[in-house]
């Protein structure tokens, strides 16, 4: 700003602790009463950028799901029809050829069916209903979700802890926020399940507290390997996943739910493990 010699406009990232923002910085230079004056304008455009991003994802998802679904449905039907029409007495020069044909048709039918289910998951991103807000104590909801996963964690030798520092009421859609917590806990359990370590116990921490801006938040953190720097910027992009069997829907859908609640879902980089924080507006 001090070195600016002409009018300019830029966008810059801003961070204070876990709070992230994007600022539009505009510098206007004018000579007033013989002196050069600079007028500096700072404006947060974080919410507008997120809104545009979510709208773009929704439009893209609608196009993809429509086009792909139109192709998958007849393929699945044709594969199932061919399998049913294949007579038992059909003769081949080589019996293995018949077995290969049966396997190919069965596999085609199976994979197109699974792909159809996969596309159905995509639709959740573009057709998420508006939240039905009611007052709830977030800690009570978290206790129920943690209890739901406690047996699974115990079987995997994972310690699952819940820390509550605030009993504040919050206006939420209970079903949607519950799904967010389940998604985050499931991801943490999946990561630690694949982690081979004898140095320290595997642990997941669920915390409820308030940040410096007095916003209520719920945080799910683990002591796993964390997320690579080059992956962090992609984790909330729909359909992006590092799992072999993942759909890439969970985090994107969870963030959209939080945005619809006037809050956000952010990844907080720690020295060890991964940490996701649901911030309520």
The 8 nearest C-alpha neighbors of each residue, nearest first, counted from 0:
[[1, 3, 2, 26, 39, 37, 4, 24],
 [0, 2, 3, 4, 37, 26, 39, 5],
 [1, 3, 0, 4, 5, 37, 26, 6],
 [4, 2, 0, 1, 5, 6, 26, 7],
 [3, 5, 2, 6, 28, 1, 0, 7],
 [6, 4, 3, 28, 7, 27, 26, 29],
 [5, 7, 27, 26, 28, 4, 8, 3],
 [8, 6, 26, 25, 5, 9, 27, 3],
 [7, 9, 25, 24, 26, 23, 10, 6],
 [10, 8, 24, 23, 11, 25, 7, 22],
 [9, 11, 23, 22, 24, 21, 12, 8],
 [10, 12, 22, 21, 13, 9, 23, 24],
 [13, 11, 21, 20, 22, 14, 10, 19],
 [14, 12, 20, 21, 19, 11, 22, 15],
 [13, 15, 19, 18, 20, 16, 12, 17],
 [14, 16, 18, 17, 19, 13, 20, 211],
 [17, 15, 18, 14, 19, 211, 267, 210],
 [16, 18, 15, 19, 267, 14, 265, 210],
 [19, 17, 15, 16, 14, 20, 13, 265],
 [20, 18, 14, 13, 17, 15, 21, 12],
 [19, 21, 13, 45, 12, 14, 22, 18],
 [20, 22, 12, 45, 44, 11, 13, 43],
 [23, 21, 43, 11, 42, 10, 44, 24],
 [22, 24, 10, 42, 41, 9, 43, 44],
 [25, 23, 41, 9, 8, 40, 10, 22],
 [24, 26, 8, 40, 39, 7, 23, 9],
 [27, 25, 39, 7, 6, 38, 8, 40],
 [26, 28, 6, 38, 37, 39, 25, 29],
 [29, 27, 37, 36, 6, 5, 38, 26],
 [30, 28, 36, 35, 31, 37, 27, 34],
 [29, 31, 35, 34, 36, 33, 32, 28],
 [30, 32, 34, 33, 29, 35, 36, 28],
 [33, 31, 34, 30, 35, 36, 29, 37],
 [32, 34, 31, 30, 35, 36, 29, 28],
 [33, 35, 30, 31, 32, 36, 29, 37],
 [36, 34, 30, 29, 31, 37, 33, 28],
 [37, 35, 29, 28, 30, 34, 31, 38],
 [36, 38, 28, 27, 39, 29, 26, 35],
 [37, 39, 27, 26, 28, 40, 36, 25],
 [38, 40, 26, 25, 37, 27, 41, 24],
 [39, 41, 25, 24, 42, 26, 38, 23],
 [42, 40, 24, 23, 22, 39, 25, 43],
 [43, 41, 23, 22, 44, 40, 24, 21],
 [42, 44, 22, 45, 21, 23, 20, 41],
 [45, 43, 47, 46, 21, 22, 48, 42],
 [44, 46, 21, 48, 20, 47, 43, 49],
 [47, 45, 49, 48, 44, 50, 43, 20],
 [46, 48, 50, 44, 49, 45, 51, 52],
 [49, 47, 51, 45, 50, 46, 52, 44],
 [50, 48, 52, 46, 47, 51, 53, 45],
 [49, 51, 47, 53, 52, 48, 46, 54],
 [52, 50, 54, 48, 49, 53, 55, 47],
 [51, 53, 49, 55, 50, 54, 48, 56],
 [52, 54, 56, 50, 55, 51, 49, 57],
 [55, 53, 57, 51, 56, 52, 50, 58],
 [56, 54, 52, 58, 53, 57, 51, 59],
 [57, 55, 53, 59, 54, 58, 60, 52],
 [56, 58, 125, 54, 60, 55, 59, 53],
 [59, 57, 55, 61, 60, 56, 54, 62],
 [58, 60, 56, 62, 57, 61, 55, 63],
 [61, 59, 57, 63, 62, 58, 64, 56],
 [60, 62, 58, 64, 59, 63, 65, 57],
 [61, 63, 65, 59, 60, 64, 66, 58],
 [64, 62, 60, 66, 65, 61, 67, 59],
 [63, 65, 67, 61, 62, 66, 68, 60],
 [66, 64, 62, 68, 63, 67, 61, 69],
 [65, 67, 69, 63, 68, 64, 62, 70],
 [66, 68, 70, 64, 69, 65, 63, 71],
 [69, 67, 71, 65, 70, 66, 64, 72],
 [70, 68, 66, 67, 71, 72, 65, 73],
 [71, 69, 67, 68, 72, 73, 74, 66],
 [70, 72, 68, 74, 73, 69, 75, 111],
 [71, 73, 75, 74, 70, 69, 68, 76],
 [74, 72, 76, 75, 71, 77, 70, 69],
 [75, 73, 71, 77, 76, 72, 78, 70],
 [74, 76, 108, 78, 111, 72, 73, 77],
 [75, 77, 73, 79, 74, 78, 80, 72],
 [78, 76, 80, 74, 79, 75, 73, 81],
 [77, 79, 108, 81, 75, 80, 76, 104],
 [78, 80, 82, 76, 77, 81, 108, 75],
 [79, 81, 77, 83, 82, 78, 76, 84],
 [82, 80, 84, 78, 83, 79, 77, 85],
 [81, 83, 79, 85, 80, 84, 104, 78],
 [82, 84, 80, 81, 85, 79, 86, 78],
 [85, 83, 81, 82, 86, 80, 79, 87],
 [84, 86, 82, 83, 81, 87, 89, 101],
 [87, 85, 89, 88, 84, 83, 82, 90],
 [86, 88, 89, 85, 90, 84, 97, 83],
 [89, 87, 86, 90, 85, 91, 97, 94],
 [88, 90, 86, 87, 91, 85, 97, 94],
 [91, 89, 88, 92, 97, 94, 93, 87],
 [92, 90, 93, 94, 97, 96, 89, 95],
 [91, 93, 94, 90, 96, 95, 97, 89],
 [92, 94, 91, 95, 96, 97, 90, 98],
 [95, 93, 96, 97, 91, 98, 92, 90],
 [94, 96, 98, 93, 97, 99, 91, 100],
 [97, 95, 99, 94, 98, 93, 100, 91],
 [98, 96, 100, 94, 99, 95, 101, 91],
 [97, 99, 95, 101, 96, 100, 102, 94],
 [98, 100, 96, 102, 97, 101, 103, 95],
 [101, 99, 103, 97, 102, 98, 96, 104],
 [100, 102, 98, 104, 99, 103, 105, 97],
 [101, 103, 99, 105, 100, 104, 106, 98],
 [104, 102, 100, 106, 101, 105, 99, 107],
 [105, 103, 107, 101, 106, 102, 78, 82],
 [106, 104, 102, 108, 107, 103, 101, 109],
 [107, 105, 109, 103, 108, 104, 102, 110],
 [108, 106, 104, 110, 109, 105, 103, 111],
 [109, 107, 78, 75, 105, 111, 106, 110],
 [110, 108, 106, 112, 107, 111, 105, 113],
 [109, 111, 113, 107, 112, 108, 106, 114],
 [110, 112, 114, 75, 113, 108, 109, 115],
 [113, 111, 115, 109, 110, 114, 108, 75],
 [114, 112, 116, 110, 115, 111, 117, 109],
 [115, 113, 117, 111, 116, 112, 110, 118],
 [114, 116, 112, 118, 117, 113, 111, 119],
 [117, 115, 119, 113, 114, 118, 112, 120],
 [116, 118, 114, 120, 115, 119, 113, 121],
 [119, 117, 121, 115, 120, 116, 64, 114],
 [118, 120, 116, 122, 121, 117, 115, 123],
 [121, 119, 117, 118, 122, 123, 116, 248],
 [122, 120, 118, 119, 123, 124, 117, 60],
 [123, 121, 119, 124, 120, 125, 126, 118],
 [122, 124, 126, 121, 120, 125, 127, 119],
 [123, 125, 122, 121, 252, 126, 127, 57],
 [124, 126, 57, 122, 123, 127, 60, 61],
 [127, 125, 123, 124, 122, 128, 57, 61],
 [126, 128, 123, 125, 124, 129, 256, 252],
 [129, 127, 126, 130, 131, 123, 125, 256],
 [128, 130, 131, 127, 259, 256, 260, 172],
 [131, 129, 172, 132, 128, 259, 260, 171],
 [130, 132, 172, 129, 133, 171, 173, 128],
 [133, 131, 171, 172, 170, 130, 134, 173],
 [132, 134, 170, 171, 172, 135, 131, 173],
 [135, 133, 170, 169, 168, 171, 132, 136],
 [136, 134, 168, 169, 137, 170, 133, 171],
 [135, 137, 168, 138, 139, 167, 166, 169],
 [136, 138, 140, 139, 135, 141, 169, 168],
 [137, 139, 141, 140, 136, 142, 166, 163],
 [140, 138, 142, 141, 137, 136, 143, 135],
 [139, 141, 137, 143, 138, 142, 144, 136],
 [140, 142, 138, 144, 143, 139, 145, 137],
 [143, 141, 145, 139, 140, 144, 146, 138],
 [142, 144, 146, 140, 141, 145, 147, 139],
 [143, 145, 147, 141, 146, 142, 140, 148],
 [144, 146, 142, 148, 147, 143, 149, 141],
 [147, 145, 149, 143, 144, 148, 142, 150],
 [146, 148, 144, 145, 149, 143, 150, 151],
 [149, 147, 145, 151, 146, 150, 152, 144],
 [148, 150, 146, 152, 151, 147, 145, 153],
 [151, 149, 153, 152, 148, 154, 147, 146],
 [150, 152, 154, 148, 153, 149, 155, 147],
 [151, 153, 157, 149, 155, 150, 154, 156],
 [154, 152, 156, 150, 155, 151, 157, 149],
 [153, 155, 151, 152, 156, 150, 157, 149],
 [154, 156, 152, 153, 157, 151, 192, 188],
 [157, 155, 153, 154, 152, 158, 201, 200],
 [156, 158, 152, 201, 155, 202, 153, 159],
 [157, 159, 202, 203, 201, 160, 152, 156],
 [158, 160, 203, 202, 204, 157, 152, 149],
 [161, 159, 204, 205, 203, 158, 162, 202],
 [160, 162, 205, 206, 204, 163, 159, 142],
 [161, 163, 206, 205, 207, 164, 160, 204],
 [164, 162, 207, 165, 206, 138, 161, 208],
 [165, 163, 208, 207, 162, 166, 206, 209],
 [164, 166, 208, 167, 163, 207, 209, 138],
 [167, 165, 136, 138, 168, 164, 137, 163],
 [166, 168, 165, 136, 169, 137, 215, 138],
 [169, 167, 136, 135, 134, 166, 137, 170],
 [168, 170, 134, 135, 171, 136, 167, 137],
 [171, 169, 134, 133, 132, 135, 168, 172],
 [172, 170, 132, 133, 173, 169, 134, 260],
 [171, 173, 132, 131, 130, 175, 174, 176],
 [172, 174, 176, 175, 171, 177, 135, 133],
 [175, 173, 177, 172, 176, 178, 171, 179],
 [174, 176, 178, 177, 172, 173, 179, 256],
 [177, 175, 179, 178, 173, 174, 172, 180],
 [176, 178, 174, 180, 175, 179, 173, 181],
 [177, 179, 181, 175, 176, 180, 182, 174],
 [180, 178, 253, 176, 182, 177, 181, 183],
 [181, 179, 183, 177, 182, 178, 184, 176],
 [180, 182, 178, 184, 179, 183, 185, 177],
 [183, 181, 179, 185, 180, 184, 249, 178],
 [184, 182, 180, 186, 185, 181, 187, 179],
 [185, 183, 187, 181, 186, 182, 180, 188],
 [186, 184, 188, 182, 183, 187, 181, 189],
 [185, 187, 189, 183, 184, 188, 182, 190],
 [188, 186, 184, 190, 189, 185, 221, 191],
 [187, 189, 185, 191, 190, 186, 192, 184],
 [190, 188, 186, 192, 187, 191, 185, 193],
 [191, 189, 187, 188, 192, 193, 186, 194],
 [192, 190, 194, 188, 193, 189, 223, 187],
 [191, 193, 189, 190, 194, 188, 155, 195],
 [194, 192, 191, 190, 195, 189, 188, 223],
 [195, 193, 191, 192, 196, 190, 223, 224],
 [196, 194, 193, 197, 192, 191, 198, 201],
 [197, 195, 198, 194, 199, 200, 201, 191],
 [196, 198, 199, 195, 200, 201, 194, 156],
 [199, 197, 196, 200, 195, 201, 194, 222],
 [200, 198, 197, 201, 196, 202, 222, 195],
 [199, 201, 202, 198, 157, 197, 158, 196],
 [202, 200, 157, 158, 222, 199, 191, 156],
 [201, 203, 158, 157, 221, 222, 159, 200],
 [204, 202, 221, 159, 220, 158, 160, 205],
 [205, 203, 160, 220, 219, 161, 159, 221],
 [204, 206, 219, 161, 218, 160, 162, 220],
 [207, 205, 162, 218, 217, 161, 163, 204],
 [206, 208, 217, 163, 216, 164, 165, 162],
 [209, 207, 164, 165, 216, 215, 206, 163],
 [210, 208, 215, 214, 213, 216, 211, 165],
 [209, 211, 213, 212, 214, 215, 208, 216],
 [210, 212, 213, 209, 214, 16, 18, 17],
 [213, 211, 210, 214, 209, 215, 18, 280],
 [214, 212, 210, 209, 211, 215, 208, 216],
 [215, 213, 209, 212, 210, 279, 216, 280],
 [214, 216, 209, 279, 208, 278, 213, 210],
 [217, 215, 278, 277, 208, 207, 209, 279],
 [218, 216, 207, 277, 206, 276, 278, 208],
 [217, 219, 276, 206, 205, 275, 277, 220],
 [220, 218, 205, 275, 274, 204, 276, 206],
 [221, 219, 274, 204, 273, 203, 275, 218],
 [220, 222, 203, 272, 273, 223, 202, 204],
 [223, 221, 272, 271, 202, 201, 224, 203],
 [222, 224, 272, 221, 225, 191, 271, 190],
 [223, 225, 272, 271, 226, 222, 273, 194],
 [224, 226, 272, 273, 223, 271, 227, 222],
 [227, 225, 231, 273, 228, 230, 224, 272],
 [226, 228, 230, 229, 231, 225, 224, 232],
 [229, 227, 231, 230, 226, 232, 268, 225],
 [228, 230, 227, 231, 232, 233, 226, 234],
 [231, 229, 227, 233, 228, 232, 234, 226],
 [232, 230, 228, 233, 234, 229, 226, 227],
 [231, 233, 230, 234, 229, 235, 228, 236],
 [234, 232, 236, 230, 231, 235, 239, 229],
 [233, 235, 231, 236, 232, 230, 239, 250],
 [236, 234, 251, 250, 233, 237, 254, 232],
 [235, 237, 233, 234, 239, 251, 238, 247],
 [238, 236, 251, 239, 248, 247, 235, 56],
 [239, 237, 247, 248, 246, 240, 236, 121],
 [240, 238, 247, 237, 236, 234, 233, 241],
 [241, 239, 247, 242, 245, 238, 246, 234],
 [240, 242, 243, 239, 245, 247, 230, 244],
 [243, 241, 245, 244, 240, 246, 247, 239],
 [242, 244, 245, 241, 240, 246, 247, 239],
 [245, 243, 242, 246, 240, 241, 247, 117],
 [244, 246, 242, 243, 247, 240, 241, 248],
 [245, 247, 248, 238, 240, 244, 117, 249],
 [248, 246, 238, 240, 239, 245, 237, 249],
 [247, 249, 246, 251, 238, 237, 252, 250],
 [250, 248, 252, 251, 253, 182, 247, 246],
 [251, 249, 253, 252, 235, 248, 254, 234],
 [252, 250, 235, 254, 237, 248, 253, 249],
 [251, 253, 255, 249, 250, 254, 124, 248],
 [254, 252, 250, 179, 256, 255, 251, 249],
 [253, 255, 264, 257, 251, 256, 252, 250],
 [254, 256, 258, 252, 257, 253, 259, 251],
 [255, 257, 259, 253, 254, 258, 252, 260],
 [256, 258, 263, 260, 254, 262, 259, 255],
 [259, 257, 262, 255, 261, 263, 260, 256],
 [258, 260, 256, 257, 261, 255, 130, 129],
 [261, 259, 257, 258, 262, 256, 171, 280],
 [262, 260, 280, 258, 259, 257, 279, 263],
 [263, 261, 279, 280, 258, 257, 278, 260],
 [262, 264, 257, 258, 278, 277, 265, 254],
 [263, 265, 277, 254, 276, 257, 278, 275],
 [266, 264, 276, 275, 263, 267, 277, 278],
 [265, 267, 275, 274, 276, 268, 264, 273],
 [268, 266, 274, 275, 265, 269, 17, 276],
 [267, 269, 266, 274, 273, 270, 225, 272],
 [268, 270, 271, 267, 272, 273, 274, 225],
 [269, 271, 272, 268, 225, 273, 222, 224],
 [272, 270, 269, 222, 225, 224, 223, 273],
 [271, 273, 225, 222, 223, 224, 221, 269],
 [274, 272, 225, 220, 221, 226, 269, 223],
 [273, 275, 220, 267, 219, 266, 276, 221],
 [276, 274, 266, 219, 218, 265, 267, 220],
 [275, 277, 218, 265, 264, 217, 278, 266],
 [278, 276, 264, 217, 216, 263, 218, 279],
 [277, 279, 216, 263, 262, 276, 215, 264],
 [280, 278, 262, 215, 216, 214, 277, 261],
 [279, 262, 261, 214, 278, 260, 215, 263]]
